[in-house]
């Protein structure tokens, strides 16, 4: 399993990362989460645009 910690959230926070990097980082984060949930805040069926909120707890020893 890939290690993911709180510092890695800075990568996700950066709006200039590529879509492929974002997908990889989100996948790593979910794999390293002890629990997680997703809330669909909005969905536009016409355009396919969506907004999802992820909430969870990372299972890492180093969360700095």
DRENDO-1510 file (C-alpha; in Angstrom, 1 decimal, always signed):
<recs>
REC; n; res; u; v; w
REC; 1; UNK; +0.0; +0.0; +0.0 .
REC; 2; UNK; +1.2; +3.5; -0.8 .
REC; 3; UNK; +2.0; +5.8; +2.1 .
REC; 4; UNK; -0.1; +8.9; +2.2 .
REC; 5; UNK; +0.1; +11.7; +4.8 .
REC; 6; UNK; -1.2; +15.1; +5.5 .
REC; 7; UNK; +1.6; +16.7; +3.5 .
REC; 8; UNK; +0.4; +15.0; +0.4 .
REC; 9; UNK; -2.9; +17.0; +0.7 .
REC; 10; UNK; -0.9; +20.0; -0.3 .
REC; 11; UNK; -0.4; +18.4; -3.8 .
REC; 12; UNK; -4.2; +17.9; -4.1 .
REC; 13; UNK; -4.8; +21.4; -2.9 .
REC; 14; UNK; -2.7; +22.8; -5.7 .
REC; 15; UNK; -5.1; +23.8; -8.5 .
REC; 16; UNK; -2.4; +23.5; -11.2 .
REC; 17; UNK; -1.9; +19.7; -11.0 .
REC; 18; UNK; -2.8; +17.5; -13.9 .
REC; 19; UNK; -5.9; +15.3; -13.9 .
REC; 20; UNK; -3.8; +12.1; -13.9 .
REC; 21; UNK; -1.8; +13.3; -10.8 .
REC; 22; UNK; -5.0; +14.2; -9.0 .
REC; 23; UNK; -6.6; +10.8; -9.8 .
REC; 24; UNK; -3.4; +9.1; -8.5 .
REC; 25; UNK; -3.2; +11.1; -5.3 .
REC; 26; UNK; -6.9; +10.7; -4.5 .
REC; 27; UNK; -6.6; +6.9; -5.0 .
REC; 28; UNK; -3.6; +6.8; -2.7 .
REC; 29; UNK; -5.5; +8.9; -0.1 .
REC; 30; UNK; -8.5; +6.6; -0.2 .
REC; 31; UNK; -6.3; +3.5; +0.1 .
REC; 32; UNK; -4.6; +5.0; +3.2 .
REC; 33; UNK; -7.8; +6.0; +4.9 .
REC; 34; UNK; -9.2; +4.0; +7.8 .
REC; 35; UNK; -12.6; +5.2; +7.1 .
REC; 36; UNK; -14.0; +7.5; +4.4 .
REC; 37; UNK; -17.2; +8.7; +2.9 .
REC; 38; UNK; -18.3; +10.7; -0.1 .
REC; 39; UNK; -21.1; +13.2; -0.2 .
REC; 40; UNK; -22.4; +14.2; -3.6 .
REC; 41; UNK; -23.1; +17.9; -3.2 .
REC; 42; UNK; -24.3; +18.6; -6.7 .
REC; 43; UNK; -24.7; +16.8; -10.1 .
REC; 44; UNK; -25.7; +18.4; -13.4 .
REC; 45; UNK; -27.0; +15.6; -15.6 .
REC; 46; UNK; -26.9; +17.8; -18.7 .
REC; 47; UNK; -23.2; +18.7; -18.5 .
REC; 48; UNK; -21.9; +15.8; -16.3 .
REC; 49; UNK; -20.4; +18.4; -13.9 .
REC; 50; UNK; -20.3; +17.2; -10.3 .
REC; 51; UNK; -19.1; +18.3; -6.8 .
REC; 52; UNK; -18.2; +15.6; -4.3 .
REC; 53; UNK; -16.9; +16.1; -0.7 .
REC; 54; UNK; -14.6; +13.4; +0.7 .
REC; 55; UNK; -14.2; +13.0; +4.4 .
REC; 56; UNK; -12.1; +10.4; +6.2 .
REC; 57; UNK; -9.2; +9.6; +8.5 .
REC; 58; UNK; -5.7; +8.8; +7.3 .
REC; 59; UNK; -4.1; +5.6; +8.7 .
REC; 60; UNK; -0.5; +6.8; +8.9 .
REC; 61; UNK; +2.0; +7.1; +11.7 .
REC; 62; UNK; +3.4; +10.4; +10.3 .
REC; 63; UNK; +0.4; +12.8; +9.7 .
REC; 64; UNK; +2.6; +16.0; +9.4 .
</recs>
